Amino acid sequence: MSSLSNIIEQYLNKLIQQSGEKFVEIQRNELAEKFDCAPSQINYVLSTRFTIEKGYVVESRRGGGGFVRIVKVPLDAGELDMASEVINLVGERISERGANAILSRLLEEDIITSREDAIIKACLARNVLRIGLPARDQLRSNILKAVLMVIFKYYK
């Protein structure tokens, strides 16, 4: 028998496929009630099964009318679309962990080599960007976006 996490993941993937959109919005508490589990179980599934590396971005709004939006980010679109989508993922600020997750996905998709992955990660590391937050995450974002623009310019 599948674990509850697997069942919830399958359910959410099915919702995304059926939506006809690149995203689906859910209510965390309603989903927890549907599967008779704690909302923390839903958080676990979202944080481990719907990651950037796996091609998802999860946006969360808390509060009474709060929702969770799961966005599927395809990388098989045209080169300009792909570059635009990945650069939008970076945003104005990005943590070292977030940058590494994006780079890992690009490595998995054979968009960058393991050597390029290691070089870029070294340049974006916390111990290299020795300034305080939030400036460090803004600088990391600017560097990563500049590097990604070059990568996608020469990606074939």
C-alpha positions, 0 to 999 in steps of 0.5 A, spaced: 500 500 500 502 506 498 504 511 503 499 517 505 505 522 502 505 518 495 497 518 495 497 526 496 502 527 491 499 523 486 492 526 487 496 533 486 499 531 480 492 529 477 489 535 479 495 539 475 494 535 469 486 535 469 487 543 470 489 544 463 493 550 466 501 550 469 498 551 476 493 549 481 491 552 487 489 548 493 486 550 500 491 546 505 486 545 510 481 542 506 486 538 503 488 535 510 481 534 511 480 530 505 486 525 507 484 525 514 491 528 516 494 534 519 496 540 515 503 539 517 503 532 512 501 537 506 506 541 508 511 535 508 509 533 501 509 540 498 516 541 501 519 534 499 515 532 492 514 539 489 521 542 489 524 546 484 529 540 482 522 537 480 520 542 476 515 545 481 514 552 484 510 552 490 507 559 493 503 559 499 498 565 502 497 564 509 491 566 513 483 565 512 483 566 505 490 563 504 491 558 499 497 554 496 499 554 488 503 549 485 506 551 479 509 546 474 515 549 470 516 546 464 523 546 461 522 543 454 519 550 451 523 554 446 529 557 448 527 564 450 521 561 454 525 557 458 530 562 459 525 567 461 521 562 466 528 560 469 530 567 470 523 569 473 524 563 478 530 566 481 526 573 482 529 579 486 533 575 491 535 568 492 538 563 497 544 559 496 539 553 497 534 556 492 540 557 487 543 550 488 536 547 487 535 551 480 542 549 478 541 542 480 535 542 475 539 545 470 544 539 470 539 534 470 536 537 464 543 537 461 542 544 460 549 545 464 555 540 465 557 538 472 563 543 471 559 549 470 554 547 476 560 546 480 563 553 478 557 557 478 555 554 485 562 556 488 561 563 485 554 563 489 556 560 496 555 564 502 562 564 504 564 568 497 559 573 498 561 576 504 556 581 505 549 581 510 542 579 508 538 581 504 544 584 500 547 577 499 541 574 496 540 580 492 547 580 489 546 572 488 540 573 484 543 578 480 549 574 479 545 568 477 541 571 472 547 574 469 550 567 468 543 564 466 543 569 460 549 567 458 548 559 459 541 560 455 544 565 449 549 559 448 544 553 449 542 549 443 
